[in-house]
């Protein structure tokens, strides 16, 4: 279940930090509010987004990017599976 709270955003950020991608918040003129550099494995999100906007951007990114979960903690693995299950439903 997706909760639009800072605590949920922190869990999301931790999960990405444990993957092979780097998450950064920066200002920019991204049409969608985010940018994914797949070759460098960097995710950039507009730093002026609200918590809800950041979470929605990360959810949208997960539809197009597969994270390497070999270094995931148990909590991150569970969150990743829940997000993919929610996306498929």
ABEGO torsion letter per residue (X at the ends): XBBBBAAAAAAAAAAAAABABBBBBBBEBBAAGBBBBAAAGBBBBBAABBAAAAAAAAAAAAAABBBBAAABBAAAAAAAAAAAAAAAX
